[in-house]
Amino acid sequence: MKANRVYELLVRKPPATRRLDPDRIDHIEVLDIASGEVVLFWDTLPSQTRKLARALRADLRRMEAEEFLASWRRYEAG
């Protein structure tokens, strides 16, 4: 089954008041849709967030669920 049917990507950015803060940290999570549990997690700098989210979305569409998790687990920050 395709990964985008099994997992959901969440990108969390701080409130608008903190968006101008150069030291802010964004969060990217990949959730298991069935259980609601986080399976992958990254804290990212604002300059990295869009690029990482784009790569994750592309792989979610193109890979099978097991292949996606195996591929990205080695890059997980947590």
C-alpha distance (Angstrom), angle and dihedral (degrees) to the residues before:
residue distance angle dihedral
M1 . . .
K2 3.80 . .
A3 3.79 114.9 .
N4 3.80 93.4 -123.8
R5 3.82 88.4 63.9
V6 3.81 92.0 53.1
Y7 3.81 103.1 34.9
E8 3.80 135.7 44.3
L9 3.81 125.2 -153.3
L10 3.80 119.1 -137.3
V11 3.80 122.5 -172.4
R12 3.79 114.4 -168.3
K13 3.76 123.0 -167.5
P14 3.80 126.6 -179.3
P15 3.81 121.3 -99.6
A16 3.80 118.5 -73.9
T17 3.80 92.2 -97.7
R18 3.80 90.9 63.8
R19 3.81 97.0 43.0
L20 3.78 91.1 91.8
D21 3.81 91.2 54.0
P22 3.83 107.7 106.6
D23 3.83 90.8 -154.4
R24 3.79 96.1 55.2
I25 3.77 120.7 129.0
D26 3.81 124.0 -143.5
H27 3.81 123.4 -156.8
I28 3.78 129.1 -137.6
E29 3.79 119.9 -168.3
V30 3.78 133.2 -179.2
L31 3.80 110.4 -153.7
D32 3.77 129.7 -161.7
I33 3.81 101.8 -124.5
A34 3.81 94.9 -150.0
S35 3.80 97.1 51.8
G36 3.81 101.4 22.8
E37 3.80 89.5 -131.8
V38 3.79 124.4 139.2
V39 3.81 109.7 -113.1
L40 3.82 98.3 174.1
F41 3.81 130.6 22.9
W42 3.80 137.5 -179.7
D43 3.81 135.0 179.9
T44 3.79 106.0 -149.5
L45 3.76 140.2 -176.8
P46 3.80 113.5 -115.6
S47 3.79 90.4 -109.0
Q48 3.84 90.3 58.1
T49 3.80 100.6 41.3
R50 3.80 100.6 80.2
K51 3.82 94.6 44.8
L52 3.81 93.7 48.5
A53 3.82 93.2 45.1
R54 3.81 91.0 49.6
A55 3.82 91.8 51.2
L56 3.80 91.8 47.3
R57 3.82 92.3 49.6
A58 3.80 91.6 49.9
D59 3.80 92.2 50.6
L60 3.81 92.2 44.9
R61 3.82 88.2 58.3
R62 3.80 97.0 42.9
M63 3.83 106.1 36.3
E64 3.77 134.9 67.1
A65 3.83 114.3 -111.7
E66 3.82 97.1 -105.8
E67 3.80 92.4 44.9
F68 3.82 91.7 49.7
L69 3.79 94.1 50.8
A70 3.81 93.4 46.1
S71 3.79 91.8 47.8
W72 3.81 97.2 48.9
R73 3.80 100.7 34.7
R74 3.81 90.7 78.6
Y75 3.82 89.8 60.8
E76 3.78 96.3 47.9
A77 3.79 114.3 126.5
G78 3.79 98.2 -152.6
